[in-house]
Amino acid sequence: MIIIPARLESSRFPRKILADISGVPMVIATANRVREIDDVVIATDSQEVIDVAGRFGYKAVMTSVVHQSGTDRINEVAQKLNLNEDEIIINVQADEPYIEPEVVQKVFQRTKEVVSEDNIMIVSCYKEIEPAFAVDPNHVKVIMDAYENAIYFSRSKIPYDREEHHDYFGHLGIYGFTKKKLAHFCTLGKSPLEDIEKLEQLRALYYGYKIAMVKVKSQSFGIDTTKDLELALKRFG
């Protein structure tokens, strides 16, 4: 199942998930991109979003307004829907209206492959990024070990390259869990690292779990600001 967390308000771009993308609200544009992969449910804290989802034929579930993260929001939905403990759940951010379906499919497939590996809590993905994105704190960077597991995520440019010969990798905000691993993640206390960087995936690393990464090719990027939206509309039409 694909669950799209869709909090209506955003500090950097209020009501962005309802911004117009080629004639439809952003959250619906995102859902349309991935609906052929698996069932799609929208997790929201807004009746307005539930009404929008219904008009476009999508199921939406109301969640608490106090959640601090999208992961907590989709966990509430997974519990309410009474999914099997080994059900694959893919978290696709509502601000990814141009995400390529094959990217989500690769995360889905890798998540199925590691269901029995208890030390791997999450599966996510990364891509090579342009130098301009490497220095932008709104675009998260990631470094991996020899087994393609994440070592660290940061809003900073990592690693520091004294000779400027390094390729930089951007993290795409798509996460794969089983329902059981998702629920366990949400029981872990918030970590100092995630509080500093404002990146919740650092919680898994802080507590000693692995995040398996898959490399993808993608032109898409998350829309965090009005500037991002202008760039996306110019690039993708």
Secondary structure, 3 states (H helix, E strand, C coil): CEEEEECCCCCCCCCHHHCEECCEEHHHHHHHHHCCCCCEEEEECCHHHHHHHHHCCCEEEECCCCCCCHHHHHHHHHHHCCCCCCCEEEEECCCCCCCCHHHHHHHHHHHHHCCCCCCEEEEEEEEECCHHHHCCCCCCEEEECCCCEEEEEECCCCCCCCCCCCCCEEEEEEEEEEHHHHHHHHHCCCCHHHHHHCCCCHHHHHCCCEEEEEECCCCCCCCCCHHHHHHHHHHHC
